[in-house]
Amino acid sequence: MKLIWRVQPVTFGKWRSFCPRGWPLAVYEGKELSPAVHLYCDTEYSANAVKNENHRPIKIAVADYGCDHKKHGTFRWLVLKDQARTLDGAKSIAFAFLESHPKFQPNKKEK
């Protein structure tokens, strides 16, 4: 299993204060429309905040593809109890969780 991490582009323009930059989102390799992990934080994402660890704890949400599809749709977001202090820590927690819980991953047949 390989995850591809993406970060939202930097916001600019006169209304940028109303659109804070979001934290990274991971998708499964080869399945760009299948989100795997979403990181979020109360602090706006910036490279400087990540580098200096000048942000609130990072929350980790994992896409559950093993849910009841009639009730929840294609997947549902589940927030892990663990929070990370660093971006690398959040990525490693998410990857370890998905490796140990393969039922959360989408079927191999889906694209």
C-alpha positions in Angstrom: 0.0 0.0 0.0 1.4 3.4 -1.0 -0.1 6.7 -0.1 0.3 9.9 -2.1 0.2 13.1 0.0 -1.2 16.3 -1.4 -1.3 19.8 0.2 -3.8 22.5 -0.8 -2.2 25.3 -2.8 -1.4 28.6 -1.0 -4.3 30.9 -1.0 -3.9 34.4 -2.3 -5.9 37.4 -3.3 -7.9 39.9 -1.2 -10.2 37.2 0.3 -7.4 34.8 1.4 -8.1 35.4 5.1 -11.5 33.7 4.6 -10.0 30.6 3.0 -7.4 29.1 5.4 -5.0 26.6 3.8 -5.9 23.0 4.6 -3.7 20.3 6.0 -2.5 17.4 3.8 -4.7 14.7 2.4 -3.5 11.3 1.3 -5.0 9.2 -1.6 -4.2 5.6 -2.5 -1.7 5.2 -5.3 -3.5 4.5 -8.6 -6.8 5.6 -7.1 -6.7 9.3 -7.1 -10.5 9.5 -6.3 -10.1 7.3 -3.2 -9.0 9.4 -0.2 -7.2 7.5 2.5 -6.2 9.9 5.2 -7.1 13.5 6.0 -5.0 15.5 8.5 -6.5 18.6 10.1 -5.6 21.0 12.8 -7.1 24.1 14.5 -4.1 26.1 13.1 -3.8 27.0 9.4 -1.3 24.9 7.5 2.0 26.6 6.6 5.4 25.3 6.0 6.8 27.5 8.7 4.4 26.3 11.3 5.2 22.7 10.4 9.0 23.3 10.4 8.9 25.0 13.8 6.2 22.8 15.2 4.3 26.0 16.0 0.7 24.6 15.7 -1.9 22.8 17.7 -2.0 18.9 17.8 -2.8 17.3 14.4 -5.9 15.2 14.2 -6.0 12.2 11.9 -9.1 11.0 10.1 -9.1 7.7 8.1 -11.5 6.8 5.3 -13.4 3.6 6.2 -14.3 1.7 3.0 -15.6 -1.3 5.0 -18.7 0.6 6.3 -22.3 0.0 5.4 -22.5 1.6 2.0 -26.3 2.0 2.0 -26.1 4.0 5.2 -22.8 5.9 4.8 -22.1 6.0 1.0 -18.8 5.0 -0.5 -16.8 5.6 2.7 -17.0 7.5 6.0 -14.4 9.4 7.9 -13.3 8.0 11.3 -11.2 10.2 13.6 -8.4 8.4 15.4 -8.0 9.0 19.1 -4.2 9.5 18.6 -3.1 13.0 17.8 0.4 14.0 16.6 2.6 16.9 17.4 4.5 16.8 14.1 3.4 16.2 10.5 5.8 13.2 10.1 4.3 11.7 13.3 0.8 12.1 12.0 1.7 10.5 8.7 3.4 7.5 10.5 0.4 7.0 12.8 -2.0 7.0 9.8 0.1 4.6 7.8 0.6 2.2 10.7 -3.2 2.2 11.3 -4.0 1.4 7.7 -1.4 -1.3 7.6 -2.8 -3.0 10.7 -6.4 -2.6 9.6 -6.7 -3.6 5.9 -10.5 -3.7 6.1 -10.5 0.1 5.9 -8.9 0.1 2.5 -11.0 0.1 -0.7 -11.5 -3.2 -2.6 -8.8 -4.0 -5.1 -11.4 -4.2 -7.9 -12.5 -0.5 -7.4 -10.8 2.2 -9.4 
